[in-house]
Amino acid sequence: MPTVALEGTGARITFAVSAFTSDLISLQLPERTREAIETTHLGSLITKTFKPGKLIDPGQVTCEFDHNPAAVKLLKGAPEQVTITYPLEDGQTVPATLAFTGFCISEGGEEFQVANRMTSKVSFQVTSDYTFTAGR
């Protein structure tokens, strides 16, 4: 069965404590990484060698919103539950979600242009593993 390309239209992000809300323009999901620990030694003759680290960095989430000067300021807030709701796919009545705990590491980056929408960017450090719930 061929894969169907999905659209981002309909995606939402919600914050459990701050109740921050604004129109979401773009959302970059976190990229999980782990260290590659070098194990090269004096007997290594051709290539460096590595072993995988045990700890996983859960990454960061970056969002762009319509600028709202009266919006809740997230940068000084405590870690909170963040839930990303995926767009509803054909045949689903409940969309997929991705939930995690995170805290704001940057906000601002407002962009003001003549005859264009004003936007702000916010980035979150994820501090927990993710809980993915499939849509149905």
Backbone as JSON, one array per atom type, in Angstrom:
{
  "sequence": "MPTVALEGTGARITFAVSAFTSDLISLQLPERTREAIETTHLGSLITKTFKPGKLIDPGQVTCEFDHNPAAVKLLKGAPEQVTITYPLEDGQTVPATLAFTGFCISEGGEEFQVANRMTSKVSFQVTSDYTFTAGR",
  "N": [[0.85, -1.17, 0.0], [0.67, 2.18, -0.92], [2.32, 4.98, 0.63], [0.65, 7.73, 2.1], [0.96, 11.16, 1.68], [1.1, 13.47, 4.3], [-0.5, 16.42, 5.56], [0.28, 19.39, 7.42], [-1.74, 21.02, 8.28], [-4.08, 21.73, 10.73], [-2.71, 20.8, 12.9], [-1.94, 21.12, 16.39], [-0.7, 22.7, 19.38], [-0.54, 22.39, 22.85], [-0.34, 23.71, 26.17], [-0.03, 22.63, 29.43], [0.13, 24.02, 31.95], [0.77, 26.85, 31.7], [-1.16, 27.69, 29.93], [-0.77, 28.97, 27.55], [-1.65, 30.34, 24.45], [-2.01, 30.69, 20.95], [-2.22, 31.41, 17.43], [-0.84, 28.82, 15.64], [1.84, 28.71, 13.45], [4.08, 27.35, 12.42], [5.76, 24.27, 13.22], [8.35, 22.51, 14.6], [9.27, 19.33, 15.21], [10.91, 17.47, 17.89], [14.28, 16.21, 17.59], [15.62, 13.25, 18.42], [18.68, 12.3, 19.95], [21.78, 10.54, 20.53], [24.93, 10.16, 22.15], [27.97, 9.35, 20.43], [30.47, 7.52, 21.58], [33.86, 7.78, 21.52], [36.11, 5.11, 20.98], [38.58, 4.66, 20.06], [41.96, 3.53, 20.02], [45.52, 3.12, 20.63], [46.12, 0.86, 19.19], [44.44, 0.92, 17.07], [44.34, 0.94, 13.66], [43.32, 1.77, 11.14], [40.73, 3.02, 11.1], [38.74, 5.21, 13.17], [37.08, 4.11, 16.14], [33.88, 3.55, 17.69], [31.4, 3.55, 20.34], [27.95, 3.21, 21.24], [26.41, 5.75, 23.23], [24.63, 5.61, 26.37], [22.64, 7.36, 27.21], [19.88, 9.24, 26.03], [19.33, 12.23, 24.32], [16.5, 14.08, 24.42], [15.89, 16.22, 22.75], [14.69, 19.28, 21.12], [11.85, 21.44, 20.7], [10.58, 23.62, 18.3], [8.58, 26.41, 17.67], [6.49, 28.55, 15.71], [4.52, 31.38, 16.04], [1.61, 33.51, 15.59], [2.3, 36.84, 16.36], [1.66, 38.09, 19.56], [1.51, 40.57, 21.7], [0.41, 40.56, 24.25], [0.48, 37.98, 25.11], [1.1, 35.13, 27.26], [4.21, 35.02, 28.89], [6.66, 32.69, 28.35], [9.29, 32.05, 28.97], [10.24, 32.3, 31.63], [8.88, 30.36, 32.91], [8.12, 27.27, 34.68], [9.01, 23.78, 34.02], [6.6, 22.08, 32.01], [3.77, 20.06, 31.03], [3.51, 19.33, 27.65], [1.55, 19.03, 24.81], [1.31, 17.81, 21.59], [-0.9, 17.82, 18.99], [-1.66, 15.91, 16.29], [-2.65, 16.44, 12.83], [-5.97, 15.43, 11.95], [-6.4, 12.39, 10.37], [-7.68, 10.87, 7.34], [-10.49, 8.87, 7.94], [-10.11, 8.75, 10.68], [-11.32, 9.39, 14.0], [-10.26, 10.31, 16.24], [-7.38, 12.15, 16.7], [-3.79, 11.51, 16.41], [-1.42, 11.94, 19.1], [1.39, 13.58, 20.66], [3.08, 13.67, 23.57], [4.96, 15.32, 26.14], [7.28, 16.45, 28.68], [8.5, 19.72, 29.11], [10.49, 22.77, 28.97], [10.61, 26.28, 28.34], [13.21, 27.58, 26.38], [13.87, 29.64, 24.75], [12.4, 32.64, 23.58], [10.72, 34.94, 21.47], [12.25, 36.7, 18.88], [10.72, 38.16, 17.16], [9.21, 39.08, 14.09], [8.71, 41.74, 12.08], [7.25, 43.07, 9.31], [6.56, 45.2, 6.54], [3.27, 45.15, 5.42], [2.86, 42.45, 6.1], [2.41, 39.47, 8.07], [2.91, 39.53, 11.64], [5.19, 37.74, 13.57], [6.25, 35.4, 16.17], [8.8, 33.43, 17.75], [9.26, 30.39, 19.58], [11.15, 28.21, 21.59], [11.5, 24.98, 23.02], [13.03, 22.94, 25.48], [13.0, 19.54, 25.62], [12.33, 17.48, 28.37], [11.75, 14.93, 29.09], [10.92, 11.52, 28.22], [9.03, 10.75, 25.27], [5.47, 10.41, 24.92], [3.69, 8.76, 22.71], [0.58, 8.63, 21.2], [-1.34, 6.79, 19.14], [-3.51, 7.77, 16.45], [-7.03, 7.11, 15.96]],
  "CA": [[0.0, 0.0, 0.0], [1.5, 3.38, -0.96], [2.23, 5.94, 1.74], [-0.06, 8.96, 1.78], [1.61, 12.35, 2.23], [0.26, 14.17, 5.27], [-0.38, 17.88, 5.67], [0.35, 19.87, 8.8], [-2.91, 21.81, 8.61], [-4.87, 21.12, 11.78], [-1.86, 20.48, 14.04], [-2.08, 22.04, 17.52], [0.17, 22.48, 20.52], [-1.17, 22.91, 24.07], [0.53, 23.77, 27.34], [-0.89, 22.28, 30.55], [0.16, 24.94, 33.08], [0.74, 28.27, 31.33], [-2.34, 27.93, 29.11], [-0.39, 29.81, 26.42], [-2.38, 30.03, 23.22], [-1.86, 31.6, 19.82], [-2.3, 30.66, 16.18], [0.4, 28.13, 15.33], [2.2, 28.84, 12.03], [4.95, 26.22, 12.09], [6.14, 23.44, 14.37], [9.43, 21.57, 14.31], [9.3, 18.32, 16.27], [12.26, 17.21, 18.39], [15.12, 15.17, 17.02], [16.3, 12.55, 19.51], [20.05, 11.94, 19.63], [22.61, 10.01, 21.6], [26.36, 10.35, 21.9], [28.84, 8.3, 19.94], [31.65, 7.62, 22.44], [35.02, 7.26, 20.79], [36.85, 4.02, 21.64], [39.84, 4.49, 19.33], [43.12, 3.35, 20.89], [46.78, 3.1, 19.89], [46.14, -0.3, 18.3], [43.53, 1.17, 15.93], [45.25, 1.26, 12.56], [42.74, 2.33, 9.92], [39.61, 3.92, 11.36], [38.33, 5.43, 14.54], [35.99, 3.23, 16.56], [32.93, 4.21, 18.59], [30.33, 2.77, 20.92], [26.82, 4.1, 21.51], [26.16, 6.19, 24.59], [23.4, 5.05, 26.94], [21.64, 8.39, 27.43], [19.29, 9.85, 24.84], [18.92, 13.62, 24.43], [15.19, 14.1, 23.78], [15.81, 17.26, 21.74], [13.98, 20.54, 21.32], [10.71, 21.75, 19.85], [10.54, 25.02, 17.92], [7.26, 26.8, 17.15], [6.31, 29.93, 15.3], [3.14, 31.79, 16.3], [1.26, 34.91, 15.34], [2.78, 37.67, 17.47], [0.64, 38.63, 20.45], [2.25, 41.2, 22.78], [-0.23, 40.29, 25.54], [0.53, 36.54, 25.39], [1.85, 34.67, 28.42], [5.64, 34.88, 28.65], [6.97, 31.31, 28.71], [10.71, 31.86, 29.27], [10.5, 32.17, 33.07], [8.0, 29.32, 33.45], [8.63, 25.96, 35.08], [8.68, 22.72, 33.07], [5.19, 21.73, 31.99], [3.33, 19.07, 30.06], [3.22, 19.88, 26.34], [0.92, 18.03, 23.95], [1.17, 18.14, 20.18], [-1.97, 17.05, 18.37], [-1.46, 15.8, 14.84], [-3.88, 16.63, 12.04], [-6.85, 14.28, 11.84], [-6.25, 11.72, 9.09], [-8.9, 10.27, 6.79], [-10.97, 7.69, 8.65], [-9.9, 8.86, 12.13], [-12.2, 10.25, 14.78], [-9.38, 10.83, 17.29], [-6.05, 12.31, 16.11], [-2.6, 11.09, 17.15], [-0.82, 12.98, 19.94], [2.73, 13.39, 21.18], [3.13, 14.42, 24.83], [6.25, 15.31, 26.82], [7.51, 17.56, 29.6], [9.55, 20.58, 28.59], [10.49, 24.15, 29.43], [10.98, 27.25, 27.31], [14.62, 28.0, 26.41], [13.98, 30.91, 24.04], [11.16, 33.2, 23.03], [10.94, 36.23, 20.84], [12.56, 36.62, 17.47], [9.6, 38.73, 16.42], [9.51, 39.57, 12.75], [7.74, 42.74, 11.65], [7.51, 43.52, 7.95], [5.49, 45.96, 5.92], [2.24, 44.36, 4.73], [3.07, 41.02, 6.35], [2.0, 39.07, 9.42], [3.93, 39.61, 12.68], [5.33, 36.41, 14.16], [7.19, 35.18, 17.27], [9.28, 32.05, 17.82], [9.47, 29.85, 20.91], [11.79, 26.9, 21.59], [11.38, 24.23, 24.26], [13.88, 21.79, 25.71], [12.24, 18.4, 26.1], [13.01, 16.95, 29.56], [11.26, 13.59, 29.39], [10.68, 10.72, 27.03], [7.74, 11.09, 24.65], [4.37, 9.46, 24.92], [2.98, 8.87, 21.45], [-0.68, 7.91, 21.17], [-1.78, 6.7, 17.75], [-4.88, 8.17, 16.16], [-7.91, 5.97, 15.67]],
  "C": [[0.89, 1.24, 0.0], [1.27, 4.28, 0.25], [1.52, 7.2, 1.25], [0.66, 10.13, 2.44], [0.63, 13.08, 3.15], [0.49, 15.67, 5.2], [-0.34, 18.26, 7.13], [-0.88, 20.65, 9.23], [-3.78, 21.07, 9.62], [-4.06, 20.72, 13.0], [-2.04, 21.55, 15.12], [-1.02, 21.7, 18.56], [-0.51, 23.11, 21.73], [-0.2, 22.77, 25.23], [-0.35, 23.6, 28.58], [-0.96, 23.34, 31.64], [-0.04, 26.39, 32.64], [-0.51, 28.66, 30.55], [-2.04, 28.91, 27.97], [-1.2, 29.38, 25.2], [-2.13, 31.11, 22.19], [-1.99, 30.76, 18.56], [-0.92, 30.12, 15.83], [0.66, 28.21, 13.83], [3.08, 27.68, 11.6], [5.39, 25.53, 13.37], [7.22, 22.48, 13.91], [9.53, 20.6, 15.48], [10.74, 18.02, 16.69], [12.96, 16.09, 17.64], [15.89, 14.53, 18.16], [17.7, 12.15, 19.05], [20.7, 11.24, 20.81], [24.06, 10.12, 21.18], [26.97, 9.11, 21.25], [30.15, 8.47, 20.71], [32.83, 6.99, 21.72], [35.77, 6.23, 21.62], [38.17, 3.74, 20.93], [41.0, 4.38, 20.32], [44.37, 3.24, 20.02], [46.89, 1.9, 18.95], [45.21, -0.15, 17.11], [44.39, 1.65, 14.77], [44.61, 1.98, 11.39], [41.63, 3.33, 10.2], [39.4, 4.12, 12.85], [37.21, 4.46, 14.86], [35.14, 3.95, 17.61], [32.0, 3.18, 19.2], [29.18, 3.73, 21.23], [26.73, 4.49, 22.98], [24.83, 5.62, 25.08], [22.29, 6.08, 27.06], [21.17, 9.01, 26.12], [18.91, 11.29, 25.17], [17.58, 13.73, 23.71], [14.97, 15.25, 22.81], [15.01, 18.49, 22.13], [12.84, 20.66, 20.33], [10.76, 23.24, 19.55], [9.21, 25.32, 17.25], [7.32, 28.25, 16.68], [4.82, 30.25, 15.4], [2.89, 33.17, 15.74], [1.69, 35.69, 16.57], [1.6, 38.23, 18.25], [1.37, 39.24, 21.64], [1.68, 40.9, 24.17], [-0.15, 38.81, 25.93], [1.37, 36.25, 26.63], [3.33, 34.53, 28.04], [6.08, 33.53, 29.21], [8.39, 31.13, 29.25], [11.01, 31.65, 30.76], [9.67, 31.06, 33.71], [8.73, 28.03, 33.8], [8.34, 24.94, 33.99], [7.19, 22.38, 33.16], [4.92, 20.68, 30.92], [2.95, 19.78, 28.76], [2.64, 18.75, 25.49], [0.8, 18.58, 22.54], [0.1, 17.22, 19.61], [-1.77, 17.08, 16.87], [-2.76, 16.1, 14.1], [-4.67, 15.32, 11.98], [-6.7, 13.68, 10.44], [-7.59, 11.14, 8.63], [-9.25, 9.0, 7.57], [-10.79, 7.74, 10.17], [-10.98, 9.72, 12.75], [-11.42, 10.9, 15.92], [-7.98, 10.96, 16.68], [-4.94, 11.76, 17.0], [-2.08, 12.26, 17.98], [0.59, 12.58, 20.35], [2.83, 14.27, 22.42], [4.51, 14.26, 25.47], [6.27, 16.46, 27.82], [8.64, 18.4, 29.02], [9.45, 21.98, 29.19], [11.04, 25.05, 28.33], [12.45, 27.64, 27.48], [14.85, 29.27, 25.6], [12.61, 31.35, 23.57], [11.47, 34.57, 22.46], [11.2, 36.06, 19.37], [11.45, 37.17, 16.6], [10.07, 39.25, 15.06], [8.38, 40.49, 12.32], [8.15, 43.2, 10.25], [6.3, 44.28, 7.44], [4.57, 44.99, 5.19], [2.44, 42.86, 4.9], [2.66, 40.71, 7.78], [3.17, 39.17, 10.38], [3.98, 38.27, 13.39], [6.33, 36.43, 15.31], [7.59, 33.72, 17.25], [9.51, 31.67, 19.28], [10.13, 28.48, 20.76], [11.7, 26.29, 22.98], [12.41, 23.13, 24.3], [12.99, 20.69, 26.25], [13.01, 17.79, 27.26], [12.53, 15.56, 29.94], [11.22, 12.79, 28.1], [9.32, 11.13, 26.49], [6.73, 10.01, 24.91], [3.6, 9.71, 23.64], [1.72, 8.02, 21.54], [-1.19, 7.95, 19.73], [-3.22, 7.18, 17.6], [-5.71, 6.92, 15.86], [-9.2, 6.46, 15.07]]
}
